[in-house]
Amino acid sequence: MTACAFNALAARLVGINVQKMVCLSFALSAAVGAVAGASSPPLPHGSMTGALLGLKGFAAAVLGGLGSGTGSIVAGFHDRILESFERADLLRIQDAIACWFMLVILWVKPSGLFGSQEESELKKF
């Protein structure tokens, strides 16, 4: 699949069926989307529902480290767990606490939880 993504002609010359790999990648992405949609709880519909979910996803990606998929997943789980504890106390400032937590982590480690230190050093220049 990676060879087809980088250079389809070279993958075809080596003997990889590129059309089959494209179909397989679409099938895998549809399956992952179906599992994610089936496992998500029903949300109240409003004009800002999608924007809020996108903002939380972006915050998890930044907190975990922009180049690290594992870090994004860990940061997303940590953010959801933090918000679930806040809901137990019936606080209405879950998003603000999660935002402050993200700012503190990025202040201590600017590259994110799993980001490399070299990336943050390169961004200074």
N, C-alpha and C positions, 0 to 999 in steps of 0.2 A: 504494500500500500504506500509506503514511504517512497519507494523507487518510482512509482507511477505519479506521485505528487511532484517529485522533483523534476523528472524528465521522462515524459510518457514515451517518447520515441526510443530512448535508450532501454527503457523497461520492455518495450515491445520487441526490440532487437535481441534482448537476452532470453525472451521466451515467455514473458509474463503477459497474461491476457488482461490488457488494460481495461477493456469494457467490463469484464467480470469484477475487477477491483473497484471500479467506479460504482457499480451496482452494490457491491458489498459495503462500501463506505456509506452509501445512502441508506442501506438497510440498517447498519449499525447506528447511524445517527437517528433514524426514526425510532429504533428500539429504545435508545437512551432517552429520547424525548418522551416516548410513551410511558416509560417507567417513571420519569420525573413528573409527568402530568398526573399519573395515577397515584403517586405517593404524596402529592402536595394536598394540603387541606383546602377545603373551599374557602375562598376569600371574599370579603364583602366587596362589591363592585363599586367603584367610584372613579372620578376623573383622574385621580392621582395614584391609583393602585399600581399601575405598571411602572410609573416613574419612581415610586418608593422602593419597589422590588429591584429595579435596575440600580438605584443608588446604593442599596444594601449589598448587591452583588459586586458593584465596583469597589465599595469600601472593603469587602472581603478580599478582593483581588489585590488591592493596594496593601492591605495589612499583611497578607501572606507573602508578598513579594511578587512583583509584576511578572517575573519570568518563571515562577514556580507554581505549578498546578497543585502540588501537594500542599504548599503553604496556603493557597487560596481555600482549599477544602477545609484545612484545619482552622483557619481564621473564620470561615463561615460557620462551622460547627460551634466554635467558641463564642461567636456573636449571638447565635441562636440560644445557646445555653445561658449566656449572660442575660438575655432578654426574658427567658423563661423564669429565671429566679426573680427578676424584677416584677414580672406579672404576678408571682405568688404574693408579693407584698402589696399588690394593688397600686403600684406607682404608675403615673401617667407620663413619665419622662424617660421611657425605655430608649428611645432613639437618641436623646441627648446624652444619656450615660454611655451608650455604645459609641457615639461619636467622640466623647471625651476619652474613652478607653483607647480608641484608635489613635487619637492625637498623642496620647502619652506614649504608646508603643512606638509610633513613628518618630517621636522626639528622642526616645532612647536609642532606637535602631532605625535610621532613616531608610534602609533598604528593605524593611519588612521583616517578618518573622523568619522566613526561609530564604530571603534574598541574599545574594552574595555581597560582600563588602566592596568588591571591585566595582560593581555597578554604581554604587553610591559615590565612590571616589571619582569615577568618570563623569558623573553628572555635575560635579562641581566646576568642571572646566568648560 
